[in-house]
Amino acid sequence: MEGETKSIIIFGASSPTGQLIVDEALSNKWNVKIYGRRTLPKHVENHAITTVEGTLEDVEKLREVIKGTAVIVSVLGPSGTKIKNTPFPAFYKRVFDLMREENVKRIIALSTFSVTHPNDRFNLMTRLLVGMLWLLGNSAWKNLVDVGRTFDEHADGLEWTLFRVGFLKDQGPGKIMQGYVGDGKLGMGVNRVDVARWVVEQAGKDNAENVGDKPGISSESGSVAFAI
């Protein structure tokens, strides 16, 4: 995308990780668009950012921000272990349809190790943590799994990547590792700032990488807050 005017939309920009992605995109000269039910004052007041407020169900407002976008980034997900409704699978289906209609190809979205990959191997810590979520927060676990299935079944023809994380850390930056569970190099923790760096780097690739894949990313160790 070198030499082009680059436009990126970020869903979930008010979250701690989303805010760092916004900052990283701005520092890399992207034209940043933000969509959400509520946008942060610091984003509204920043003239380098286009903010649009709307719900996940508002097709026309979603179309407004998706049109003309080069890359979509989403860090949306359940905010707790128990949720009554699971809006995200339907939201992504809606976004996929709009992407096709508006000729937008690239989407990079956040997931967790609750979503499995054929290249994953047995890892006791991962198995225990995912098992705890399945037991104690089954509705959140089901939402995550359903989102993974939605990408598999409904994102055909798009350049999609569903990247998976474990623990989110408020440290860094560190060395970013990419791989699969149990491969001997992928860790359980990732710095939020490293997520932002990885996502924006992926977004800027002239030839999209990890298309149709669900890689895991991790970084150096430190204090953590679990991301389901």
N, C-alpha and C positions, 0 to 999 in steps of 0.2 A: 504493500500500500504506500510505498515511498513516493512522495511527490503528489499524492492525492489528498483531498480534504476528507478526513476520516471522521465518521460519525458513529458514536457508540451509545447505546441505551443501556442503563443499569436499573434492573429491578431489585429492590431490597437495599437501596442506597442509604437508608437511614440506619441500618444495622452497623455494628462496629466494623465488620469486614467490608460491608458495602461502602462505607465512608472512605476506607483506605483505597478501595478500587477506584472511587471517584478521584481521589487525590493523585493516584498513580496515572490514571488516564489523562488528567489535566497536565501533569508534568511531562507526559509524552505527546502533548500537542493534539490530543483528540478533541473533537467537538462532542461534548458530553450532554446527553439527555437523561433525565431522571423521571421515572413514573412511579407513583404510589398513592395510596389513600391519603397519606400526609407526607409532605416534604419538609425537610429541615430548614429553619430560617437561614442558616449559613449557605445552603444551596440556592434558595430563592434569591438571596441578596447577591449572589455571585453572577455577574453578567456573562461569564464564560460558560454558564450552565443553563440549559433549557429545562424547566421543570413543568411537568403536567400532572395534575392531581386527578385521580380516578380510581375506580374499583377494578378488581381482576375480571369482572364480568362485563365491563363497558367496552364493547367491541369497537365502537367508532373512535373513542379516545385512544384505545390501544392502536388502532390503525394510524391515527394521527402521529404517534411517536415512532411507530415501526417504519412508516414510509420514509424512504431515503436513508435508512440506517445501514451501515456496513456490517456491524456486529452487535448482537444482543448478548448481554451478560445478565444472568440471574443468580442471586444468592438467596432467593426466597426459600422458605421451609417452615416447618412447625416450630413455634417458639417455646413449646413445652413438651412434656411427655404424654399429655392427655389432651386430645382435641376432639370436639364433637363432630365437626365437618372436615372434609378433606378437599379443599378447593383447588389444590395445585394441579392434580392430573387434568382436570377440565380446563384450567387456565392454560396449561402448556398446549393442549390440543387446539385451543383457540388461537394461541400465538403461532403455532405451526401453520394453521390455515391462512392466517394473515401474512405470514412470511412468504408463503407460496404466491398469494395474490399480489403482494407488493415486491416480489422478486428480491427478497432478502434471504441469503443463504446460510449465514453463520450464526450459531447460538452456542454459548458456553455456559453451563449451569452447574451449580453446586449440589452435591449429594454426600452421602456418608457410606461407611463400610457396611451398613445394613443392606445396601444394594450389592449383590455379589457379581463376580466376573469369572468367566471360565478359566482365566489364568491364575486366580487366587488359589493359595494353598492353605493348609491348616495352620492357624495361629491361635494359640490358647487365649491370649489376652483379647484378641479381636472377637473370638467366639464367646468369651464370657461377657464382654461389654454389650455385644449385639443381643445376646441371650437375655441380659438384664433388661434391655429396652423392650424386647419382645414380651417379657413377663410383666414389667411394671408400667410400660407405656405403649401398649399394643397398638393403640390408634395412631400414634405418631410413627411407630415402626411400619405400620401398614401404609400410611401415607407416603413414606419414603420409598417403599418397595413399589407402590403403585406408580409413582413418578418415574422410577426406572423402567417399569414396564411400558409406560406411556411413550417414552423416548424410543424404546425398541420397536413398538408397534405402530407409532403414528408419525415419526419424524423422518420417514423415508424421503429421499431426494434432497434432504437438507444436510449441511455440514455441521453436525451437532457433536458436542463433547459434553459428557456428564462426568465431571471430575469429583473424586471422592476423598473425604478427609475424616480424621478421627478426632483427636483432641485439638482444640483451637487455643493458641497461646498468644499472649500479649507481649511477646518479646521479638527479637530479631532486629534487622534482617539476618537470615542465616543461609546456609546452603540448601537449596531446594533439591529434593529427591523425588523422582517419579518412578512408579512401578506398580506392583500388585501385592496384595496381602500375602505374607509368608514367603516373599521372594528373597529375603535376606538383606535387602537394602531399604525397603519402605518401612518407615517408622510409624508410630501411632499418633505423633503430635506434629502440628504444623503452625508456624507463626502466621498470624493474620496478615502481616505485612508481606510475607512470602506468598500467600495466596494472591494478594493484589498484584505482586510482581509477575507471578506465573500467568495469571489470567490476562493481564494487559499485554504481556509478551506473546501469548498465544493468539490474542486478538489481532496483533499486528503482523502476523506471518502472511507473506504473499501467497504461499501455498499452505492451506490449513493443515495442521497436524492433529493427530488423535481423533480423526473424523469417525463417527460411529463407534466410539470407544468410551470406556469408563475407567480411565487410569486413576490411581491413587497418587496423592502428593503428600510429602512430609518435609520436615526440616529439623533443625537441631533441637535438643532437649531443653526443658525449662519448665516453669510453672504452667499449669494447664487449666482449661475449663472445658468440660466434655461437650462435644458437638454430637448430637444423636445421629 
